[in-house]
Protein backbone atom coordinates (compact mmCIF):
# COMPACT_ATOMS: atom_id res chain seq x y z
CA UNK A 1 0.00 0.00 0.00
CA UNK A 2 1.29 3.49 -0.81
CA UNK A 3 1.47 5.97 2.05
CA UNK A 4 -0.77 9.04 1.97
CA UNK A 5 -2.48 10.03 -1.26
CA UNK A 6 -5.56 11.99 -2.21
CA UNK A 7 -8.96 11.10 -0.88
CA UNK A 8 -11.16 9.11 -3.25
CA UNK A 9 -14.31 7.02 -3.01
CA UNK A 10 -14.82 3.39 -3.96
CA UNK A 11 -16.39 4.14 -7.36
CA UNK A 12 -13.57 6.57 -8.12
CA UNK A 13 -11.00 3.91 -7.23
CA UNK A 14 -12.69 1.39 -9.51
CA UNK A 15 -12.63 3.83 -12.43
CA UNK A 16 -8.99 4.79 -11.90
CA UNK A 17 -7.98 1.12 -11.68
CA UNK A 18 -10.30 -0.80 -14.03
CA UNK A 19 -11.45 2.00 -16.34
CA UNK A 20 -14.93 3.08 -17.38
CA UNK A 21 -16.22 -0.48 -17.91
CA UNK A 22 -15.34 -1.41 -14.35
CA UNK A 23 -16.81 1.86 -13.07
CA UNK A 24 -20.10 1.22 -14.90
CA UNK A 25 -20.29 -2.29 -13.47
CA UNK A 26 -19.58 -0.93 -9.99
CA UNK A 27 -22.22 1.77 -10.47
CA UNK A 28 -24.84 -0.78 -11.52
CA UNK A 29 -23.96 -2.98 -8.54
CA UNK A 30 -24.16 0.06 -6.25
CA UNK A 31 -27.60 1.05 -7.53
CA UNK A 32 -28.93 -2.51 -7.41
CA UNK A 33 -27.68 -2.94 -3.84
CA UNK A 34 -29.36 0.25 -2.63
CA UNK A 35 -32.65 -0.35 -4.43
CA UNK A 36 -32.83 -4.02 -3.41
CA UNK A 37 -32.23 -3.17 0.24
CA UNK A 38 -34.72 -0.30 0.13
CA UNK A 39 -37.29 -2.77 -1.21
CA UNK A 40 -36.46 -5.10 1.69
CA UNK A 41 -36.61 -2.37 4.33
CA UNK A 42 -39.85 -0.86 3.04
CA UNK A 43 -41.50 -4.30 2.80
CA UNK A 44 -40.47 -5.42 6.28
CA UNK A 45 -40.92 -2.01 7.92
CA UNK A 46 -44.35 -1.72 6.35
CA UNK A 47 -45.32 -5.20 7.53
CA UNK A 48 -44.45 -4.41 11.16
CA UNK A 49 -46.18 -1.02 10.94
CA UNK A 50 -49.30 -2.61 9.44
CA UNK A 51 -49.66 -4.94 12.44
CA UNK A 52 -49.71 -1.92 14.77
CA UNK A 53 -52.20 -0.04 12.58
CA UNK A 54 -54.51 -3.07 12.36
CA UNK A 55 -54.49 -3.48 16.15
CA UNK A 56 -55.36 0.19 16.63
CA UNK A 57 -58.00 0.24 13.87
CA UNK A 58 -59.24 -3.26 14.80
CA UNK A 59 -59.62 -4.20 11.15
CA UNK A 60 -57.65 -5.98 8.45
CA UNK A 61 -55.94 -3.84 5.83
CA UNK A 62 -54.18 -4.71 2.55
CA UNK A 63 -50.40 -5.11 2.79
CA UNK A 64 -49.68 -2.16 0.48
CA UNK A 65 -51.09 0.21 3.11
CA UNK A 66 -48.22 -0.55 5.49
CA UNK A 67 -45.48 -0.25 2.87
CA UNK A 68 -46.90 2.99 1.47
CA UNK A 69 -47.31 4.63 4.88
CA UNK A 70 -43.80 3.56 5.92
CA UNK A 71 -42.18 5.01 2.78
CA UNK A 72 -44.25 8.22 2.80
CA UNK A 73 -43.80 8.79 6.54
CA UNK A 74 -40.04 8.39 6.79
CA UNK A 75 -39.34 9.59 3.26
CA UNK A 76 -41.35 12.71 4.12
CA UNK A 77 -39.42 13.25 7.35
CA UNK A 78 -36.16 13.11 5.40
CA UNK A 79 -37.44 15.39 2.63
CA UNK A 80 -38.92 18.10 4.84
CA UNK A 81 -36.55 17.77 7.79
CA UNK A 82 -33.33 19.72 8.13
CA UNK A 83 -30.09 17.67 8.09
CA UNK A 84 -29.32 18.43 11.76
CA UNK A 85 -32.84 17.41 12.76
CA UNK A 86 -32.53 14.14 10.81
CA UNK A 87 -29.17 13.49 12.48
CA UNK A 88 -30.68 13.95 15.96
CA UNK A 89 -33.66 11.82 14.94
CA UNK A 90 -31.31 9.07 13.82
CA UNK A 91 -29.41 9.25 17.12
CA UNK A 92 -32.69 8.68 18.97
CA UNK A 93 -33.44 5.69 16.74
CA UNK A 94 -30.00 4.19 17.38
CA UNK A 95 -30.51 4.65 21.14
CA UNK A 96 -33.84 2.79 20.93
CA UNK A 97 -32.16 0.01 18.93
CA UNK A 98 -29.44 -0.39 21.58
CA UNK A 99 -31.90 -0.37 24.50
CA UNK A 100 -34.26 -2.86 22.83
CA UNK A 101 -31.33 -5.12 21.92
CA UNK A 102 -30.18 -5.09 25.56
CA UNK A 103 -33.73 -5.93 26.61
CA UNK A 104 -33.77 -8.86 24.19
CA UNK A 105 -30.57 -10.24 25.69
CA UNK A 106 -31.93 -9.95 29.24
CA UNK A 107 -35.22 -11.67 28.40
CA UNK A 108 -33.52 -14.38 26.35
CA UNK A 109 -31.05 -15.08 29.17
CA UNK A 110 -33.98 -16.04 31.41
CA UNK A 111 -35.14 -18.78 29.04
CA UNK A 112 -31.90 -20.22 27.67
CA UNK A 113 -32.40 -23.71 26.30
CA UNK A 114 -29.16 -25.03 24.85
CA UNK A 115 -30.99 -27.94 23.23
CA UNK A 116 -32.53 -25.43 20.81
CA UNK A 117 -29.21 -25.38 18.94
CA UNK A 118 -29.72 -29.08 18.17
CA UNK A 119 -32.24 -28.10 15.48
CA UNK A 120 -30.07 -27.74 12.37
CA UNK A 121 -30.58 -27.62 8.64
CA UNK A 122 -27.24 -27.49 6.84
CA UNK A 123 -28.94 -27.66 3.44
CA UNK A 124 -29.99 -24.06 3.98
CA UNK A 125 -26.42 -22.83 4.43
CA UNK A 126 -25.84 -21.82 0.81
CA UNK A 127 -29.05 -19.76 0.74
CA UNK A 128 -27.94 -17.89 3.86
CA UNK A 129 -24.57 -16.77 2.45
CA UNK A 130 -25.98 -13.78 0.48
CA UNK A 131 -27.76 -12.52 3.61
CA UNK A 132 -24.52 -12.82 5.58
CA UNK A 133 -22.77 -10.80 2.88
CA UNK A 134 -25.37 -8.04 3.24
CA UNK A 135 -25.04 -8.03 7.03
CA UNK A 136 -21.24 -7.77 7.06
CA UNK A 137 -20.50 -5.68 3.96
CA UNK A 138 -18.24 -2.69 4.63
CA UNK A 139 -15.89 -2.44 1.62
CA UNK A 140 -17.29 0.85 0.36
CA UNK A 141 -15.94 2.71 3.41
CA UNK A 142 -12.38 1.33 3.20
CA UNK A 143 -11.14 4.19 0.96
CA UNK A 144 -12.45 6.68 3.54
CA UNK A 145 -10.78 4.75 6.38
CA UNK A 146 -7.46 4.55 4.52
CA UNK A 147 -7.53 8.28 3.79
CA UNK A 148 -8.61 9.24 7.30
CA UNK A 149 -5.81 7.14 8.83
CA UNK A 150 -3.29 8.56 6.30
CA UNK A 151 -2.28 5.16 4.94
CA UNK A 152 -1.09 3.81 8.32
CA UNK A 153 -1.13 0.03 7.71
CA UNK A 154 -1.34 -0.97 11.38
CA UNK A 155 -4.21 1.41 12.13
CA UNK A 156 -6.10 0.43 8.96
CA UNK A 157 -5.87 -3.27 9.82
CA UNK A 158 -6.93 -2.59 13.39
CA UNK A 159 -9.86 -0.43 12.28
CA UNK A 160 -11.13 -3.00 9.77
CA UNK A 161 -10.67 -5.89 12.22
CA UNK A 162 -12.51 -4.22 15.10
CA UNK A 163 -15.08 -2.68 12.77
CA UNK A 164 -15.85 -6.17 11.44
CA UNK A 165 -15.64 -8.01 14.76
CA UNK A 166 -18.16 -5.87 16.66
CA UNK A 167 -21.01 -6.26 14.10
CA UNK A 168 -20.15 -9.96 13.73
CA UNK A 169 -20.51 -10.52 17.49
CA UNK A 170 -23.79 -8.58 17.49
CA UNK A 171 -25.19 -10.67 14.61
CA UNK A 172 -24.09 -13.93 16.24
CA UNK A 173 -25.70 -12.81 19.50
CA UNK A 174 -28.88 -11.75 17.68
CA UNK A 175 -29.16 -15.09 15.87
CA UNK A 176 -28.48 -16.98 19.10
CA UNK A 177 -31.24 -15.05 20.87
CA UNK A 178 -33.70 -15.90 18.10
CA UNK A 179 -32.71 -19.58 18.02
CA UNK A 180 -33.06 -20.11 21.78
CA UNK A 181 -36.32 -18.15 21.93
CA UNK A 182 -38.30 -20.09 19.31
CA UNK A 183 -39.93 -23.22 20.69
CA UNK A 184 -38.40 -26.31 19.09
CA UNK A 185 -41.70 -28.21 18.99
CA UNK A 186 -43.36 -25.24 17.28
CA UNK A 187 -40.64 -25.21 14.61
CA UNK A 188 -41.14 -28.89 13.80
CA UNK A 189 -44.92 -28.52 13.78
CA UNK A 190 -44.90 -25.42 11.57
CA UNK A 191 -42.23 -26.60 9.11
CA UNK A 192 -44.22 -29.78 8.50
CA UNK A 193 -46.95 -27.64 6.93
CA UNK A 194 -44.98 -24.87 5.16
CA UNK A 195 -41.78 -24.75 3.11
CA UNK A 196 -40.38 -21.60 4.74
CA UNK A 197 -40.38 -20.67 8.43
CA UNK A 198 -39.81 -17.11 9.66
CA UNK A 199 -38.67 -17.20 13.31
CA UNK A 200 -38.95 -13.41 13.66
CA UNK A 201 -42.58 -13.45 12.52
CA UNK A 202 -43.20 -16.33 14.91
CA UNK A 203 -41.68 -14.42 17.85
CA UNK A 204 -43.45 -11.17 16.97
CA UNK A 205 -46.66 -13.17 17.15
CA UNK A 206 -45.92 -13.90 20.82
CA UNK A 207 -44.63 -17.50 20.69
CA UNK A 208 -41.77 -16.58 23.04
CA UNK A 209 -43.87 -14.39 25.31
CA UNK A 210 -45.60 -11.05 24.85
CA UNK A 211 -42.69 -8.91 26.13
CA UNK A 212 -40.17 -10.68 23.93
CA UNK A 213 -42.47 -10.31 20.93
CA UNK A 214 -42.78 -6.56 21.51
CA UNK A 215 -39.00 -6.13 21.91
CA UNK A 216 -38.31 -8.12 18.73
CA UNK A 217 -40.73 -5.89 16.82
CA UNK A 218 -39.28 -2.68 18.31
CA UNK A 219 -35.68 -3.70 17.65
CA UNK A 220 -36.42 -4.90 14.11
CA UNK A 221 -38.48 -1.85 13.16
CA UNK A 222 -36.13 0.82 14.45
CA UNK A 223 -33.08 -0.99 13.05
CA UNK A 224 -34.84 -1.02 9.67
CA UNK A 225 -35.61 2.72 9.91
CA UNK A 226 -31.96 3.63 10.63
CA UNK A 227 -30.83 1.48 7.69
CA UNK A 228 -33.55 2.99 5.48
CA UNK A 229 -32.31 6.52 6.26
CA UNK A 230 -28.72 5.58 5.49
CA UNK A 231 -29.50 4.01 2.13
CA UNK A 232 -31.80 6.85 1.05
CA UNK A 233 -28.98 9.29 1.77
CA UNK A 234 -26.58 7.01 -0.11
CA UNK A 235 -28.72 7.15 -3.26
CA UNK A 236 -29.32 10.88 -2.79
CA UNK A 237 -25.57 11.55 -2.78
CA UNK A 238 -25.12 9.25 -5.78
CA UNK A 239 -27.73 11.07 -7.89
CA UNK A 240 -26.34 14.45 -6.85
CA UNK A 241 -22.86 13.42 -7.99
CA UNK A 242 -24.08 11.91 -11.26
CA UNK A 243 -26.59 14.61 -12.28
CA UNK A 244 -24.84 17.62 -10.66
CA UNK A 245 -28.34 18.75 -9.64
CA UNK A 246 -29.64 19.85 -6.24
CA UNK A 247 -33.35 19.46 -7.10
CA UNK A 248 -34.70 17.21 -4.34
CA UNK A 249 -38.25 16.59 -5.58
CA UNK A 250 -37.47 14.31 -8.49
CA UNK A 251 -34.51 12.76 -6.69
CA UNK A 252 -36.64 11.61 -3.74
CA UNK A 253 -39.32 10.43 -6.17
CA UNK A 254 -36.72 8.43 -8.11
CA UNK A 255 -35.32 6.98 -4.88
CA UNK A 256 -38.58 6.04 -3.14
CA UNK A 257 -41.20 5.35 -5.81
CA UNK A 258 -39.61 2.24 -7.45
CA UNK A 259 -38.84 0.28 -4.23
CA UNK A 260 -42.17 1.27 -2.65
CA UNK A 261 -44.02 0.03 -5.75
CA UNK A 262 -42.15 -3.29 -5.75
CA UNK A 263 -42.70 -3.78 -2.00
CA UNK A 264 -46.41 -2.93 -2.33
CA UNK A 265 -46.86 -5.41 -5.18
CA UNK A 266 -44.97 -8.16 -3.34
CA UNK A 267 -45.08 -7.63 0.46
CA UNK A 268 -43.28 -10.95 1.08
CA UNK A 269 -40.21 -9.94 -0.91
CA UNK A 270 -38.04 -9.06 2.12
CA UNK A 271 -35.86 -12.18 2.18
CA UNK A 272 -35.62 -12.44 -1.62
CA UNK A 273 -34.50 -8.81 -1.82
CA UNK A 274 -31.78 -9.42 0.78
CA UNK A 275 -30.61 -12.55 -1.05
CA UNK A 276 -30.47 -10.74 -4.40
CA UNK A 277 -28.55 -7.79 -2.93
CA UNK A 278 -25.96 -10.07 -1.37
CA UNK A 279 -25.61 -12.55 -4.21
CA UNK A 280 -25.34 -10.07 -7.06
CA UNK A 281 -24.34 -6.62 -5.82
CA UNK A 282 -22.00 -7.51 -2.97
CA UNK A 283 -20.42 -10.47 -4.76
CA UNK A 284 -19.47 -8.03 -7.52
CA UNK A 285 -18.65 -4.85 -5.58
CA UNK A 286 -17.27 -6.56 -2.48
CA UNK A 287 -15.37 -9.48 -3.99
CA UNK A 288 -14.88 -9.61 -7.76
CA UNK A 289 -14.05 -5.94 -8.40
CA UNK A 290 -11.76 -5.50 -5.36
CA UNK A 291 -9.87 -8.68 -6.26
CA UNK A 292 -9.39 -7.48 -9.85
CA UNK A 293 -8.30 -4.05 -8.57
CA UNK A 294 -5.73 -5.60 -6.23
CA UNK A 295 -4.45 -7.85 -9.03
CA UNK A 296 -3.93 -4.90 -11.34
CA UNK A 297 -2.44 -2.65 -8.63
CA UNK A 298 0.03 -5.32 -7.57
CA UNK A 299 1.11 -5.77 -11.16
CA UNK A 300 1.59 -2.01 -11.63
CA UNK A 301 3.28 -1.25 -8.31
CA UNK A 302 5.23 -4.39 -7.47
CA UNK A 303 8.55 -2.62 -8.12
CA UNK A 304 7.81 0.51 -6.04
CA UNK A 305 10.02 0.88 -2.96
CA UNK A 306 7.15 2.00 -0.68
CA UNK A 307 4.64 -0.59 -1.86
CA UNK A 308 3.31 -2.79 0.94
CA UNK A 309 0.81 -5.65 0.73
CA UNK A 310 -1.98 -5.53 3.27
CA UNK A 311 -3.32 -9.01 2.44
CA UNK A 312 -1.04 -12.07 2.12
CA UNK A 313 -1.61 -15.05 -0.15
CA UNK A 314 -0.76 -13.68 -3.57
CA UNK A 315 -2.77 -14.57 -6.65
CA UNK A 316 -4.16 -17.77 -5.11
CA UNK A 317 -6.22 -15.78 -2.59
CA UNK A 318 -7.48 -13.40 -5.28
CA UNK A 319 -8.50 -16.28 -7.56
CA UNK A 320 -10.27 -17.97 -4.62
CA UNK A 321 -12.19 -14.76 -3.79
CA UNK A 322 -13.39 -14.34 -7.39
CA UNK A 323 -14.28 -18.05 -7.69
CA UNK A 324 -16.33 -18.06 -4.48
CA UNK A 325 -18.16 -14.89 -5.55
CA UNK A 326 -19.03 -16.42 -8.93
CA UNK A 327 -20.29 -19.58 -7.20
CA UNK A 328 -22.51 -17.47 -4.93
CA UNK A 329 -23.97 -15.69 -7.97
CA UNK A 330 -24.67 -18.93 -9.85
CA UNK A 331 -26.13 -20.55 -6.72
CA UNK A 332 -28.60 -17.67 -6.38
CA UNK A 333 -29.50 -17.87 -10.08
CA UNK A 334 -30.07 -21.62 -9.71
CA UNK A 335 -32.22 -21.08 -6.61
CA UNK A 336 -34.23 -18.42 -8.44
CA UNK A 337 -34.74 -20.77 -11.40
CA UNK A 338 -35.90 -23.66 -9.19
CA UNK A 339 -38.34 -21.36 -7.35
CA UNK A 340 -40.09 -20.41 -10.60
Number of C-alpha atoms within 10 A of each C-alpha: 17 15 13 13 10 6 14 13 13 19 19 16 17 23 17 14 19 17 12 13 11 20 20 14 18 23 18 14 20 22 16 17 24 21 22 24 25 30 29 28 30 31 33 24 25 26 23 20 18 22 18 13 16 14 10 9 10 9 8 11 13 11 19 21 15 26 30 19 17 24 23 15 12 15 19 12 15 19 15 10 13 10 11 9 12 16 14 11 16 18 13 14 19 17 13 16 21 15 14 21 21 14 17 22 16 13 17 19 13 9 12 14 15 10 10 17 11 9 11 8 7 7 8 9 9 13 15 15 16 26 20 16 19 20 14 15 16 14 15 14 12 15 18 15 17 23 18 13 15 17 17 16 17 10 14 18 14 11 16 16 11 11 13 14 13 10 13 15 11 12 15 11 14 14 12 17 20 20 22 19 26 20 17 17 9 12 15 12 10 15 12 11 9 8 7 9 14 11 16 17 14 18 23 22 17 15 17 19 14 13 15 23 19 17 21 22 22 19 21 19 21 21 19 20 20 18 16 23 18 15 19 19 15 15 20 17 14 15 18 14 11 8 10 10 10 13 10 13 9 10 17 19 11 14 21 21 13 14 23 27 17 19 28 22 14 14 22 15 20 21 16 17 22 24 24 22 25 30 29 22 27 26 25 22 26 22 20 19 21 21 20 19 19 17 16 14 14 18 10 10 14 13 9 11 8 10 13 14 13 10 11 9 8 12 13 9 13 20 15 13 18 20 14 14 21 18 13 20 21 14 16 22 15 11 13 12 9 8 7 5
